[in-house]
Amino acid sequence: MKSKDSLFGMIASVGCIVLCVILLFGNPYSNTPVSKGTFIIIVMMLILPACLGITAWFLRNRFLMYMVFVWSLPYGLYLSVASIPSIWNLLSVILILYLVSAKRMSKSYSG
């Protein structure tokens, strides 16, 4: 059974994927469809690290969770502060959850 310590990483990863799907396919702030470039950036910089976060949760690997945090940080931070208030501000909470998960894994696990 997985520890509750790493559950923050799973919640953050799933939450990030949900927010990205909303951004890409049902943006409540714009009726304009996203461009191919935006789609690729969101997938590469937010969805792929979120998938890695799910893997880190299953493996209970703190190093992978730190990688998820660092990989997601630039675009997650940008989207979370670019428009205040908005639903995208939740990405800052997701970034915090990634870091908390990695820190808690560091204290709980040796590997």
N, C-alpha and C positions, 0 to 999 in steps of 0.2 A: 504494500500500500504506500502511496506517495505521501510525503510529509506535507503538512499544511503550510510550512514555510515557503515552499516553492509554488504554492497555489496562486500567489500573486502574479507570477510569470505567465501562467496559463490564462488567467483572467485578462491580463494586459494584452496578450497575444490575440486572443479571440476578440477582445474589444477593439483592437487596432484593425483587424481584418473587417469587422463590422463597419467601423467608421470609414474605412477605405472604400468598401462597397457602396456605402451611402454617397460618398464623395464622387465616385466614378459613375454610378448609375441612377442616383436619385437625389442629386444635390438640391436641398431646399432653398438655396440662395441664388440659384441660376437655372434658367431653362436651356442654356446653351450646352450642347453635348461636349464632353471633354475631348481634347485633341489626342491624336495617337501618341504624341510626345509626352503629354501629361499622364496618359494611361501608363506608358512605359516607366516613367519616373516614379509614380505611385507604387507600381508593382515592385520595381527594383529596390526602392528605398524604404518602403514601409511594409508591404505585404510579405516579401521574401524574409526580412528579418523576423516578422511575426511568426512565420512558419518555422524558422530556426528556433524561436522562443518556445514553441510547442515541443520541438525536438529536445531542447534543453530541459524542459520540464519532465519529459519522459525519461531522459537520461540522468536527471538531477545533476547537470553539469554547470557549475557556476561560471566557468570560463566562457561557455557558449552564451550564457545569459548576459554577461558583460559585453560580449560582442554584439548581441542584439541591441543593447542600450546604446552603445557607441555608434552602430550602424544607423539606427533610427533617429539619433539625436538631431542632426542638422535639419532634416525635413520635418520631423515631428515638432521641433521647436519653432521652426518657421511657420508652419500651419497653425500652431496653437496660439501664436501671438500676432499673426497677420491681420486678424479681424476679431476684435473684442467688442461685444460678446458674440459668440457663435458656438455652434456645436463642436467645431474643430478645436476649441479650447480644451476639450476632453483629452486631446493628444498629450497635453502636458501631464495629466494624471496618469496616462499610460506610460509615459517615460519614467515618471516617479515610481510606478509599480515595477517596471523592469529593474530599476536600480535597487529597490527594496528587496525584490526577489533574489537578485544576485548577492546582495549583502547577507541576506538571511541564509542563502545556500552556503556562503563562505563560513558562516558560524556553525552550521549544522552538519556539513559534510566535509570530508577531507579531500575528496577527489573531484 
